Amino acid sequence: MWQELAVAFSLVLVLEGLAPFICPERWRLWVYRLADMESKQVRWVGLLSMISGLVLLTWLR
């Protein structure tokens, strides 16, 4: 179980690093826009991201 969790975390790091590596200017602008959002909006983005991940994980398994 711990090994699977470590693999999943490693994949998250790889995926999170893709955007700043491929297009750093766009990534930087996106981060600035995210910083300008209200906390409530950021929470909604996080919630939608988690739900999307769970749906995708369920579908793949």
PDBQT receptor file of N, H, CA, C and O in Angstrom, charges set to zero:
ATOM      1  N   MET A   1       0.818  -1.190   0.000  1.00  0.00    +0.000 N 
ATOM      2  CA  MET A   1       0.000   0.000   0.000  1.00  0.00    +0.000 C 
ATOM      3  C   MET A   1       0.871   1.266   0.000  1.00  0.00    +0.000 C 
ATOM      4  O   MET A   1       0.609   2.193  -0.767  1.00  0.00    +0.000 OA
ATOM      5  N   TRP A   2       1.895   1.311   0.850  1.00  0.00    +0.000 N 
ATOM      6  H   TRP A   2       2.107   0.558   1.473  1.00  0.00    +0.000 HD
ATOM      7  CA  TRP A   2       2.739   2.501   0.925  1.00  0.00    +0.000 C 
ATOM      8  C   TRP A   2       3.507   2.713  -0.366  1.00  0.00    +0.000 C 
ATOM      9  O   TRP A   2       3.763   3.847  -0.773  1.00  0.00    +0.000 OA
ATOM     10  N   GLN A   3       3.874   1.607  -1.008  1.00  0.00    +0.000 N 
ATOM     11  H   GLN A   3       3.667   0.686  -0.678  1.00  0.00    +0.000 HD
ATOM     12  CA  GLN A   3       4.597   1.741  -2.273  1.00  0.00    +0.000 C 
ATOM     13  C   GLN A   3       3.686   2.339  -3.347  1.00  0.00    +0.000 C 
ATOM     14  O   GLN A   3       4.123   3.180  -4.133  1.00  0.00    +0.000 OA
ATOM     15  N   GLU A   4       2.428   1.909  -3.383  1.00  0.00    +0.000 N 
ATOM     16  H   GLU A   4       2.073   1.226  -2.745  1.00  0.00    +0.000 HD
ATOM     17  CA  GLU A   4       1.471   2.472  -4.341  1.00  0.00    +0.000 C 
ATOM     18  C   GLU A   4       1.246   3.954  -4.076  1.00  0.00    +0.000 C 
ATOM     19  O   GLU A   4       1.135   4.741  -5.016  1.00  0.00    +0.000 OA
ATOM     20  N   LEU A   5       1.180   4.336  -2.826  1.00  0.00    +0.000 N 
ATOM     21  H   LEU A   5       1.270   3.697  -2.063  1.00  0.00    +0.000 HD
ATOM     22  CA  LEU A   5       1.008   5.742  -2.474  1.00  0.00    +0.000 C 
ATOM     23  C   LEU A   5       2.223   6.563  -2.914  1.00  0.00    +0.000 C 
ATOM     24  O   LEU A   5       2.074   7.678  -3.414  1.00  0.00    +0.000 OA
ATOM     25  N   ALA A   6       3.417   6.013  -2.728  1.00  0.00    +0.000 N 
ATOM     26  H   ALA A   6       3.539   5.107  -2.321  1.00  0.00    +0.000 HD
ATOM     27  CA  ALA A   6       4.630   6.693  -3.154  1.00  0.00    +0.000 C 
ATOM     28  C   ALA A   6       4.681   6.834  -4.675  1.00  0.00    +0.000 C 
ATOM     29  O   ALA A   6       5.117   7.862  -5.195  1.00  0.00    +0.000 OA
ATOM     30  N   VAL A   7       4.236   5.802  -5.381  1.00  0.00    +0.000 N 
ATOM     31  H   VAL A   7       3.882   4.968  -4.960  1.00  0.00    +0.000 HD
ATOM     32  CA  VAL A   7       4.189   5.864  -6.847  1.00  0.00    +0.000 C 
ATOM     33  C   VAL A   7       3.190   6.927  -7.290  1.00  0.00    +0.000 C 
ATOM     34  O   VAL A   7       3.478   7.708  -8.197  1.00  0.00    +0.000 OA
ATOM     35  N   ALA A   8       2.026   6.962  -6.664  1.00  0.00    +0.000 N 
ATOM     36  H   ALA A   8       1.792   6.327  -5.928  1.00  0.00    +0.000 HD
ATOM     37  CA  ALA A   8       1.009   7.958  -7.011  1.00  0.00    +0.000 C 
ATOM     38  C   ALA A   8       1.530   9.370  -6.750  1.00  0.00    +0.000 C 
ATOM     39  O   ALA A   8       1.328  10.266  -7.570  1.00  0.00    +0.000 OA
ATOM     40  N   PHE A   9       2.188   9.571  -5.633  1.00  0.00    +0.000 N 
ATOM     41  H   PHE A   9       2.352   8.843  -4.967  1.00  0.00    +0.000 HD
ATOM     42  CA  PHE A   9       2.738  10.880  -5.309  1.00  0.00    +0.000 C 
ATOM     43  C   PHE A   9       3.814  11.283  -6.316  1.00  0.00    +0.000 C 
ATOM     44  O   PHE A   9       3.888  12.442  -6.725  1.00  0.00    +0.000 OA
ATOM     45  N   SER A  10       4.641  10.328  -6.708  1.00  0.00    +0.000 N 
ATOM     46  H   SER A  10       4.582   9.387  -6.376  1.00  0.00    +0.000 HD
ATOM     47  CA  SER A  10       5.672  10.592  -7.701  1.00  0.00    +0.000 C 
ATOM     48  C   SER A  10       5.064  11.011  -9.032  1.00  0.00    +0.000 C 
ATOM     49  O   SER A  10       5.565  11.928  -9.683  1.00  0.00    +0.000 OA
ATOM     50  N   LEU A  11       3.995  10.349  -9.435  1.00  0.00    +0.000 N 
ATOM     51  H   LEU A  11       3.588   9.604  -8.905  1.00  0.00    +0.000 HD
ATOM     52  CA  LEU A  11       3.318  10.710 -10.679  1.00  0.00    +0.000 C 
ATOM     53  C   LEU A  11       2.707  12.103 -10.596  1.00  0.00    +0.000 C 
ATOM     54  O   LEU A  11       2.717  12.843 -11.580  1.00  0.00    +0.000 OA
ATOM     55  N   VAL A  12       2.181  12.463  -9.444  1.00  0.00    +0.000 N 
ATOM     56  H   VAL A  12       2.173  11.862  -8.645  1.00  0.00    +0.000 HD
ATOM     57  CA  VAL A  12       1.638  13.813  -9.257  1.00  0.00    +0.000 C 
ATOM     58  C   VAL A  12       2.744  14.841  -9.446  1.00  0.00    +0.000 C 
ATOM     59  O   VAL A  12       2.538  15.861 -10.104  1.00  0.00    +0.000 OA
ATOM     60  N   LEU A  13       3.916  14.580  -8.876  1.00  0.00    +0.000 N 
ATOM     61  H   LEU A  13       4.084  13.752  -8.342  1.00  0.00    +0.000 HD
ATOM     62  CA  LEU A  13       5.033  15.515  -9.022  1.00  0.00    +0.000 C 
ATOM     63  C   LEU A  13       5.462  15.649 -10.482  1.00  0.00    +0.000 C 
ATOM     64  O   LEU A  13       5.763  16.750 -10.944  1.00  0.00    +0.000 OA
ATOM     65  N   VAL A  14       5.490  14.534 -11.204  1.00  0.00    +0.000 N 
ATOM     66  H   VAL A  14       5.246  13.639 -10.829  1.00  0.00    +0.000 HD
ATOM     67  CA  VAL A  14       5.852  14.576 -12.619  1.00  0.00    +0.000 C 
ATOM     68  C   VAL A  14       4.825  15.396 -13.398  1.00  0.00    +0.000 C 
ATOM     69  O   VAL A  14       5.193  16.258 -14.196  1.00  0.00    +0.000 OA
ATOM     70  N   LEU A  15       3.552  15.132 -13.170  1.00  0.00    +0.000 N 
ATOM     71  H   LEU A  15       3.253  14.432 -12.522  1.00  0.00    +0.000 HD
ATOM     72  CA  LEU A  15       2.500  15.851 -13.890  1.00  0.00    +0.000 C 
ATOM     73  C   LEU A  15       2.480  17.330 -13.532  1.00  0.00    +0.000 C 
ATOM     74  O   LEU A  15       2.262  18.176 -14.399  1.00  0.00    +0.000 OA
ATOM     75  N   GLU A  16       2.706  17.649 -12.252  1.00  0.00    +0.000 N 
ATOM     76  H   GLU A  16       2.883  16.962 -11.548  1.00  0.00    +0.000 HD
ATOM     77  CA  GLU A  16       2.735  19.051 -11.833  1.00  0.00    +0.000 C 
ATOM     78  C   GLU A  16       3.915  19.794 -12.442  1.00  0.00    +0.000 C 
ATOM     79  O   GLU A  16       3.845  21.005 -12.649  1.00  0.00    +0.000 OA
ATOM     80  N   GLY A  17       4.984  19.090 -12.728  1.00  0.00    +0.000 N 
ATOM     81  H   GLY A  17       5.041  18.106 -12.559  1.00  0.00    +0.000 HD
ATOM     82  CA  GLY A  17       6.158  19.722 -13.292  1.00  0.00    +0.000 C 
ATOM     83  C   GLY A  17       6.105  19.907 -14.797  1.00  0.00    +0.000 C 
ATOM     84  O   GLY A  17       6.920  20.644 -15.354  1.00  0.00    +0.000 OA
ATOM     85  N   LEU A  18       5.173  19.261 -15.463  1.00  0.00    +0.000 N 
ATOM     86  H   LEU A  18       4.512  18.663 -15.011  1.00  0.00    +0.000 HD
ATOM     87  CA  LEU A  18       5.087  19.354 -16.923  1.00  0.00    +0.000 C 
ATOM     88  C   LEU A  18       4.786  20.769 -17.402  1.00  0.00    +0.000 C 
ATOM     89  O   LEU A  18       5.473  21.280 -18.287  1.00  0.00    +0.000 OA
ATOM     90  N   ALA A  19       3.782  21.398 -16.838  1.00  0.00    +0.000 N 
ATOM     91  H   ALA A  19       3.223  20.983 -16.119  1.00  0.00    +0.000 HD
ATOM     92  CA  ALA A  19       3.353  22.724 -17.309  1.00  0.00    +0.000 C 
ATOM     93  C   ALA A  19       4.456  23.777 -17.183  1.00  0.00    +0.000 C 
ATOM     94  O   ALA A  19       4.726  24.480 -18.156  1.00  0.00    +0.000 OA
ATOM     95  N   PRO A  20       5.102  23.912 -16.021  1.00  0.00    +0.000 N 
ATOM     96  CA  PRO A  20       6.160  24.924 -15.957  1.00  0.00    +0.000 C 
ATOM     97  C   PRO A  20       7.366  24.582 -16.837  1.00  0.00    +0.000 C 
ATOM     98  O   PRO A  20       8.092  25.479 -17.267  1.00  0.00    +0.000 OA
ATOM     99  N   PHE A  21       7.579  23.311 -17.102  1.00  0.00    +0.000 N 
ATOM    100  H   PHE A  21       6.989  22.583 -16.753  1.00  0.00    +0.000 HD
ATOM    101  CA  PHE A  21       8.696  22.929 -17.964  1.00  0.00    +0.000 C 
ATOM    102  C   PHE A  21       8.402  23.221 -19.428  1.00  0.00    +0.000 C 
ATOM    103  O   PHE A  21       9.262  23.725 -20.151  1.00  0.00    +0.000 OA
ATOM    104  N   ILE A  22       7.183  22.903 -19.867  1.00  0.00    +0.000 N 
ATOM    105  H   ILE A  22       6.484  22.494 -19.280  1.00  0.00    +0.000 HD
ATOM    106  CA  ILE A  22       6.827  23.048 -21.278  1.00  0.00    +0.000 C 
ATOM    107  C   ILE A  22       6.554  24.502 -21.653  1.00  0.00    +0.000 C 
ATOM    108  O   ILE A  22       7.044  24.986 -22.674  1.00  0.00    +0.000 OA
ATOM    109  N   CYS A  23       5.777  25.193 -20.834  1.00  0.00    +0.000 N 
ATOM    110  H   CYS A  23       5.379  24.800 -20.005  1.00  0.00    +0.000 HD
ATOM    111  CA  CYS A  23       5.431  26.581 -21.167  1.00  0.00    +0.000 C 
ATOM    112  C   CYS A  23       5.449  27.435 -19.890  1.00  0.00    +0.000 C 
ATOM    113  O   CYS A  23       4.401  27.714 -19.308  1.00  0.00    +0.000 OA
ATOM    114  N   PRO A  24       6.639  27.841 -19.466  1.00  0.00    +0.000 N 
ATOM    115  CA  PRO A  24       6.752  28.575 -18.203  1.00  0.00    +0.000 C 
ATOM    116  C   PRO A  24       6.028  29.922 -18.190  1.00  0.00    +0.000 C 
ATOM    117  O   PRO A  24       5.529  30.341 -17.146  1.00  0.00    +0.000 OA
ATOM    118  N   GLU A  25       5.963  30.607 -19.339  1.00  0.00    +0.000 N 
ATOM    119  H   GLU A  25       6.369  30.267 -20.187  1.00  0.00    +0.000 HD
ATOM    120  CA  GLU A  25       5.288  31.910 -19.356  1.00  0.00    +0.000 C 
ATOM    121  C   GLU A  25       3.796  31.763 -19.097  1.00  0.00    +0.000 C 
ATOM    122  O   GLU A  25       3.229  32.502 -18.292  1.00  0.00    +0.000 OA
ATOM    123  N   ARG A  26       3.164  30.822 -19.767  1.00  0.00    +0.000 N 
ATOM    124  H   ARG A  26       3.624  30.222 -20.421  1.00  0.00    +0.000 HD
ATOM    125  CA  ARG A  26       1.716  30.600 -19.552  1.00  0.00    +0.000 C 
ATOM    126  C   ARG A  26       1.450  30.121 -18.139  1.00  0.00    +0.000 C 
ATOM    127  O   ARG A  26       0.483  30.541 -17.504  1.00  0.00    +0.000 OA
ATOM    128  N   TRP A  27       2.314  29.238 -17.643  1.00  0.00    +0.000 N 
ATOM    129  H   TRP A  27       3.100  28.896 -18.158  1.00  0.00    +0.000 HD
ATOM    130  CA  TRP A  27       2.143  28.712 -16.297  1.00  0.00    +0.000 C 
ATOM    131  C   TRP A  27       2.212  29.843 -15.281  1.00  0.00    +0.000 C 
ATOM    132  O   TRP A  27       1.410  29.902 -14.349  1.00  0.00    +0.000 OA
ATOM    133  N   ARG A  28       3.175  30.740 -15.466  1.00  0.00    +0.000 N 
ATOM    134  H   ARG A  28       3.827  30.692 -16.223  1.00  0.00    +0.000 HD
ATOM    135  CA  ARG A  28       3.336  31.871 -14.556  1.00  0.00    +0.000 C 
ATOM    136  C   ARG A  28       2.093  32.761 -14.575  1.00  0.00    +0.000 C 
ATOM    137  O   ARG A  28       1.628  33.194 -13.521  1.00  0.00    +0.000 OA
ATOM    138  N   LEU A  29       1.550  33.040 -15.769  1.00  0.00    +0.000 N 
ATOM    139  H   LEU A  29       1.928  32.689 -16.625  1.00  0.00    +0.000 HD
ATOM    140  CA  LEU A  29       0.328  33.848 -15.862  1.00  0.00    +0.000 C 
ATOM    141  C   LEU A  29      -0.846  33.161 -15.165  1.00  0.00    +0.000 C 
ATOM    142  O   LEU A  29      -1.646  33.809 -14.490  1.00  0.00    +0.000 OA
ATOM    143  N   TRP A  30      -0.938  31.853 -15.334  1.00  0.00    +0.000 N 
ATOM    144  H   TRP A  30      -0.288  31.326 -15.881  1.00  0.00    +0.000 HD
ATOM    145  CA  TRP A  30      -2.022  31.104 -14.699  1.00  0.00    +0.000 C 
ATOM    146  C   TRP A  30      -1.905  31.181 -13.182  1.00  0.00    +0.000 C 
ATOM    147  O   TRP A  30      -2.910  31.326 -12.486  1.00  0.00    +0.000 OA
ATOM    148  N   VAL A  31      -0.681  31.084 -12.668  1.00  0.00    +0.000 N 
ATOM    149  H   VAL A  31       0.135  30.966 -13.233  1.00  0.00    +0.000 HD
ATOM    150  CA  VAL A  31      -0.471  31.175 -11.219  1.00  0.00    +0.000 C 
ATOM    151  C   VAL A  31      -0.839  32.571 -10.719  1.00  0.00    +0.000 C 
ATOM    152  O   VAL A  31      -1.440  32.703  -9.653  1.00  0.00    +0.000 OA
ATOM    153  N   TYR A  32      -0.490  33.608 -11.470  1.00  0.00    +0.000 N 
ATOM    154  H   TYR A  32      -0.002  33.501 -12.336  1.00  0.00    +0.000 HD
ATOM    155  CA  TYR A  32      -0.877  34.968 -11.083  1.00  0.00    +0.000 C 
ATOM    156  C   TYR A  32      -2.394  35.110 -11.040  1.00  0.00    +0.000 C 
ATOM    157  O   TYR A  32      -2.937  35.717 -10.117  1.00  0.00    +0.000 OA
ATOM    158  N   ARG A  33      -3.075  34.554 -12.029  1.00  0.00    +0.000 N 
ATOM    159  H   ARG A  33      -2.634  34.061 -12.779  1.00  0.00    +0.000 HD
ATOM    160  CA  ARG A  33      -4.547  34.620 -12.032  1.00  0.00    +0.000 C 
ATOM    161  C   ARG A  33      -5.127  33.874 -10.842  1.00  0.00    +0.000 C 
ATOM    162  O   ARG A  33      -6.085  34.328 -10.215  1.00  0.00    +0.000 OA
ATOM    163  N   LEU A  34      -4.540  32.733 -10.541  1.00  0.00    +0.000 N 
ATOM    164  H   LEU A  34      -3.762  32.364 -11.050  1.00  0.00    +0.000 HD
ATOM    165  CA  LEU A  34      -5.000  31.945  -9.397  1.00  0.00    +0.000 C 
ATOM    166  C   LEU A  34      -4.797  32.722  -8.097  1.00  0.00    +0.000 C 
ATOM    167  O   LEU A  34      -5.648  32.672  -7.209  1.00  0.00    +0.000 OA
ATOM    168  N   ALA A  35      -3.685  33.437  -7.979  1.00  0.00    +0.000 N 
ATOM    169  H   ALA A  35      -2.994  33.478  -8.701  1.00  0.00    +0.000 HD
ATOM    170  CA  ALA A  35      -3.410  34.227  -6.774  1.00  0.00    +0.000 C 
ATOM    171  C   ALA A  35      -4.394  35.386  -6.625  1.00  0.00    +0.000 C 
ATOM    172  O   ALA A  35      -4.663  35.828  -5.508  1.00  0.00    +0.000 OA
ATOM    173  N   ASP A  36      -4.933  35.881  -7.738  1.00  0.00    +0.000 N 
ATOM    174  H   ASP A  36      -4.715  35.522  -8.645  1.00  0.00    +0.000 HD
ATOM    175  CA  ASP A  36      -5.899  36.979  -7.688  1.00  0.00    +0.000 C 
ATOM    176  C   ASP A  36      -7.313  36.518  -7.363  1.00  0.00    +0.000 C 
ATOM    177  O   ASP A  36      -8.175  37.345  -7.064  1.00  0.00    +0.000 OA
ATOM    178  N   MET A  37      -7.564  35.229  -7.416  1.00  0.00    +0.000 N 
ATOM    179  H   MET A  37      -6.864  34.557  -7.660  1.00  0.00    +0.000 HD
ATOM    180  CA  MET A  37      -8.905  34.699  -7.139  1.00  0.00    +0.000 C 
ATOM    181  C   MET A  37      -9.198  34.775  -5.641  1.00  0.00    +0.000 C 
ATOM    182  O   MET A  37      -8.292  34.803  -4.809  1.00  0.00    +0.000 OA
ATOM    183  N   GLU A  38     -10.465  34.805  -5.335  1.00  0.00    +0.000 N 
ATOM    184  H   GLU A  38     -11.201  34.782  -6.012  1.00  0.00    +0.000 HD
ATOM    185  CA  GLU A  38     -10.879  34.747  -3.937  1.00  0.00    +0.000 C 
ATOM    186  C   GLU A  38     -10.706  33.313  -3.426  1.00  0.00    +0.000 C 
ATOM    187  O   GLU A  38     -10.688  32.363  -4.208  1.00  0.00    +0.000 OA
ATOM    188  N   SER A  39     -10.580  33.177  -2.126  1.00  0.00    +0.000 N 
ATOM    189  H   SER A  39     -10.594  33.949  -1.491  1.00  0.00    +0.000 HD
ATOM    190  CA  SER A  39     -10.372  31.855  -1.519  1.00  0.00    +0.000 C 
ATOM    191  C   SER A  39     -11.496  30.888  -1.870  1.00  0.00    +0.000 C 
ATOM    192  O   SER A  39     -11.262  29.699  -2.085  1.00  0.00    +0.000 OA
ATOM    193  N   LYS A  40     -12.710  31.407  -1.926  1.00  0.00    +0.000 N 
ATOM    194  H   LYS A  40     -12.900  32.374  -1.751  1.00  0.00    +0.000 HD
ATOM    195  CA  LYS A  40     -13.853  30.549  -2.233  1.00  0.00    +0.000 C 
ATOM    196  C   LYS A  40     -13.715  29.959  -3.645  1.00  0.00    +0.000 C 
ATOM    197  O   LYS A  40     -14.017  28.785  -3.858  1.00  0.00    +0.000 OA
ATOM    198  N   GLN A  41     -13.264  30.761  -4.594  1.00  0.00    +0.000 N 
ATOM    199  H   GLN A  41     -13.019  31.715  -4.421  1.00  0.00    +0.000 HD
ATOM    200  CA  GLN A  41     -13.074  30.279  -5.966  1.00  0.00    +0.000 C 
ATOM    201  C   GLN A  41     -11.960  29.236  -6.026  1.00  0.00    +0.000 C 
ATOM    202  O   GLN A  41     -12.073  28.235  -6.733  1.00  0.00    +0.000 OA
ATOM    203  N   VAL A  42     -10.889  29.480  -5.284  1.00  0.00    +0.000 N 
ATOM    204  H   VAL A  42     -10.797  30.293  -4.710  1.00  0.00    +0.000 HD
ATOM    205  CA  VAL A  42      -9.771  28.529  -5.267  1.00  0.00    +0.000 C 
ATOM    206  C   VAL A  42     -10.223  27.200  -4.675  1.00  0.00    +0.000 C 
ATOM    207  O   VAL A  42      -9.820  26.137  -5.148  1.00  0.00    +0.000 OA
ATOM    208  N   ARG A  43     -11.057  27.259  -3.644  1.00  0.00    +0.000 N 
ATOM    209  H   ARG A  43     -11.385  28.123  -3.261  1.00  0.00    +0.000 HD
ATOM    210  CA  ARG A  43     -11.583  26.024  -3.049  1.00  0.00    +0.000 C 
ATOM    211  C   ARG A  43     -12.425  25.251  -4.053  1.00  0.00    +0.000 C 
ATOM    212  O   ARG A  43     -12.347  24.024  -4.113  1.00  0.00    +0.000 OA
ATOM    213  N   TRP A  44     -13.234  25.963  -4.846  1.00  0.00    +0.000 N 
ATOM    214  H   TRP A  44     -13.298  26.960  -4.797  1.00  0.00    +0.000 HD
ATOM    215  CA  TRP A  44     -14.044  25.292  -5.862  1.00  0.00    +0.000 C 
ATOM    216  C   TRP A  44     -13.164  24.618  -6.912  1.00  0.00    +0.000 C 
ATOM    217  O   TRP A  44     -13.451  23.503  -7.346  1.00  0.00    +0.000 OA
ATOM    218  N   VAL A  45     -12.097  25.293  -7.317  1.00  0.00    +0.000 N 
ATOM    219  H   VAL A  45     -11.864  26.200  -6.965  1.00  0.00    +0.000 HD
ATOM    220  CA  VAL A  45     -11.160  24.699  -8.274  1.00  0.00    +0.000 C 
ATOM    221  C   VAL A  45     -10.549  23.429  -7.677  1.00  0.00    +0.000 C 
ATOM    222  O   VAL A  45     -10.448  22.409  -8.358  1.00  0.00    +0.000 OA
ATOM    223  N   GLY A  46     -10.148  23.490  -6.420  1.00  0.00    +0.000 N 
ATOM    224  H   GLY A  46     -10.230  24.319  -5.866  1.00  0.00    +0.000 HD
ATOM    225  CA  GLY A  46      -9.585  22.318  -5.747  1.00  0.00    +0.000 C 
ATOM    226  C   GLY A  46     -10.583  21.187  -5.633  1.00  0.00    +0.000 C 
ATOM    227  O   GLY A  46     -10.241  20.026  -5.854  1.00  0.00    +0.000 OA
ATOM    228  N   LEU A  47     -11.819  21.522  -5.287  1.00  0.00    +0.000 N 
ATOM    229  H   LEU A  47     -12.097  22.466  -5.107  1.00  0.00    +0.000 HD
ATOM    230  CA  LEU A  47     -12.863  20.507  -5.167  1.00  0.00    +0.000 C 
ATOM    231  C   LEU A  47     -13.137  19.845  -6.511  1.00  0.00    +0.000 C 
ATOM    232  O   LEU A  47     -13.237  18.621  -6.592  1.00  0.00    +0.000 OA
ATOM    233  N   LEU A  48     -13.257  20.643  -7.557  1.00  0.00    +0.000 N 
ATOM    234  H   LEU A  48     -13.176  21.637  -7.491  1.00  0.00    +0.000 HD
ATOM    235  CA  LEU A  48     -13.502  20.080  -8.886  1.00  0.00    +0.000 C 
ATOM    236  C   LEU A  48     -12.326  19.219  -9.347  1.00  0.00    +0.000 C 
ATOM    237  O   LEU A  48     -12.521  18.201 -10.011  1.00  0.00    +0.000 OA
ATOM    238  N   SER A  49     -11.125  19.623  -8.997  1.00  0.00    +0.000 N 
ATOM    239  H   SER A  49     -10.967  20.450  -8.457  1.00  0.00    +0.000 HD
ATOM    240  CA  SER A  49      -9.947  18.836  -9.340  1.00  0.00    +0.000 C 
ATOM    241  C   SER A  49      -9.957  17.485  -8.618  1.00  0.00    +0.000 C 
ATOM    242  O   SER A  49      -9.666  16.452  -9.220  1.00  0.00    +0.000 OA
ATOM    243  N   MET A  50     -10.291  17.500  -7.337  1.00  0.00    +0.000 N 
ATOM    244  H   MET A  50     -10.527  18.339  -6.847  1.00  0.00    +0.000 HD
ATOM    245  CA  MET A  50     -10.346  16.246  -6.582  1.00  0.00    +0.000 C 
ATOM    246  C   MET A  50     -11.432  15.324  -7.110  1.00  0.00    +0.000 C 
ATOM    247  O   MET A  50     -11.207  14.123  -7.259  1.00  0.00    +0.000 OA
ATOM    248  N   ILE A  51     -12.613  15.876  -7.394  1.00  0.00    +0.000 N 
ATOM    249  H   ILE A  51     -12.796  16.851  -7.273  1.00  0.00    +0.000 HD
ATOM    250  CA  ILE A  51     -13.713  15.065  -7.918  1.00  0.00    +0.000 C 
ATOM    251  C   ILE A  51     -13.339  14.481  -9.275  1.00  0.00    +0.000 C 
ATOM    252  O   ILE A  51     -13.600  13.308  -9.542  1.00  0.00    +0.000 OA
ATOM    253  N   SER A  52     -12.727  15.298 -10.134  1.00  0.00    +0.000 N 
ATOM    254  H   SER A  52     -12.515  16.251  -9.917  1.00  0.00    +0.000 HD
ATOM    255  CA  SER A  52     -12.302  14.801 -11.445  1.00  0.00    +0.000 C 
ATOM    256  C   SER A  52     -11.293  13.670 -11.296  1.00  0.00    +0.000 C 
ATOM    257  O   SER A  52     -11.368  12.669 -12.007  1.00  0.00    +0.000 OA
ATOM    258  N   GLY A  53     -10.352  13.829 -10.374  1.00  0.00    +0.000 N 
ATOM    259  H   GLY A  53     -10.291  14.643  -9.796  1.00  0.00    +0.000 HD
ATOM    260  CA  GLY A  53      -9.365  12.788 -10.134  1.00  0.00    +0.000 C 
ATOM    261  C   GLY A  53      -9.990  11.501  -9.627  1.00  0.00    +0.000 C 
ATOM    262  O   GLY A  53      -9.609  10.411 -10.052  1.00  0.00    +0.000 OA
ATOM    263  N   LEU A  54     -10.949  11.623  -8.718  1.00  0.00    +0.000 N 
ATOM    264  H   LEU A  54     -11.259  12.509  -8.372  1.00  0.00    +0.000 HD
ATOM    265  CA  LEU A  54     -11.626  10.426  -8.203  1.00  0.00    +0.000 C 
ATOM    266  C   LEU A  54     -12.435   9.724  -9.279  1.00  0.00    +0.000 C 
ATOM    267  O   LEU A  54     -12.443   8.496  -9.358  1.00  0.00    +0.000 OA
ATOM    268  N   VAL A  55     -13.113  10.505 -10.106  1.00  0.00    +0.000 N 
ATOM    269  H   VAL A  55     -13.106  11.503 -10.042  1.00  0.00    +0.000 HD
ATOM    270  CA  VAL A  55     -13.898   9.907 -11.199  1.00  0.00    +0.000 C 
ATOM    271  C   VAL A  55     -12.962   9.194 -12.176  1.00  0.00    +0.000 C 
ATOM    272  O   VAL A  55     -13.243   8.072 -12.597  1.00  0.00    +0.000 OA
ATOM    273  N   LEU A  56     -11.869   9.832 -12.530  1.00  0.00    +0.000 N 
ATOM    274  H   LEU A  56     -11.641  10.743 -12.187  1.00  0.00    +0.000 HD
ATOM    275  CA  LEU A  56     -10.913   9.228 -13.454  1.00  0.00    +0.000 C 
ATOM    276  C   LEU A  56     -10.300   7.964 -12.850  1.00  0.00    +0.000 C 
ATOM    277  O   LEU A  56     -10.150   6.955 -13.539  1.00  0.00    +0.000 OA
ATOM    278  N   LEU A  57      -9.948   8.017 -11.571  1.00  0.00    +0.000 N 
ATOM    279  H   LEU A  57     -10.069   8.837 -11.011  1.00  0.00    +0.000 HD
ATOM    280  CA  LEU A  57      -9.374   6.856 -10.901  1.00  0.00    +0.000 C 
ATOM    281  C   LEU A  57     -10.365   5.694 -10.857  1.00  0.00    +0.000 C 
ATOM    282  O   LEU A  57      -9.991   4.545 -11.093  1.00  0.00    +0.000 OA
ATOM    283  N   THR A  58     -11.617   5.992 -10.557  1.00  0.00    +0.000 N 
ATOM    284  H   THR A  58     -11.921   6.925 -10.365  1.00  0.00    +0.000 HD
ATOM    285  CA  THR A  58     -12.653   4.971 -10.531  1.00  0.00    +0.000 C 
ATOM    286  C   THR A  58     -12.847   4.365 -11.918  1.00  0.00    +0.000 C 
ATOM    287  O   THR A  58     -12.989   3.150 -12.061  1.00  0.00    +0.000 OA
ATOM    288  N   TRP A  59     -12.853   5.205 -12.915  1.00  0.00    +0.000 N 
ATOM    289  H   TRP A  59     -12.738   6.191 -12.799  1.00  0.00    +0.000 HD
ATOM    290  CA  TRP A  59     -13.037   4.745 -14.293  1.00  0.00    +0.000 C 
ATOM    291  C   TRP A  59     -11.866   3.861 -14.743  1.00  0.00    +0.000 C 
ATOM    292  O   TRP A  59     -12.070   2.861 -15.431  1.00  0.00    +0.000 OA
ATOM    293  N   LEU A  60     -10.656   4.228 -14.358  1.00  0.00    +0.000 N 
ATOM    294  H   LEU A  60     -10.490   5.040 -13.799  1.00  0.00    +0.000 HD
ATOM    295  CA  LEU A  60      -9.480   3.472 -14.777  1.00  0.00    +0.000 C 
ATOM    296  C   LEU A  60      -9.362   2.132 -14.060  1.00  0.00    +0.000 C 
ATOM    297  O   LEU A  60      -8.828   1.174 -14.620  1.00  0.00    +0.000 OA
ATOM    298  N   ARG A  61      -9.843   2.060 -12.861  1.00  0.00    +0.000 N 
ATOM    299  H   ARG A  61     -10.277   2.838 -12.407  1.00  0.00    +0.000 HD
ATOM    300  CA  ARG A  61      -9.758   0.804 -12.107  1.00  0.00    +0.000 C 
ATOM    301  C   ARG A  61     -10.958  -0.026 -12.400  1.00  0.00    +0.000 C 
ATOM    302  O   ARG A  61     -11.091  -1.128 -11.868  1.00  0.00    +0.000 OA
TER     303      ARG A  61
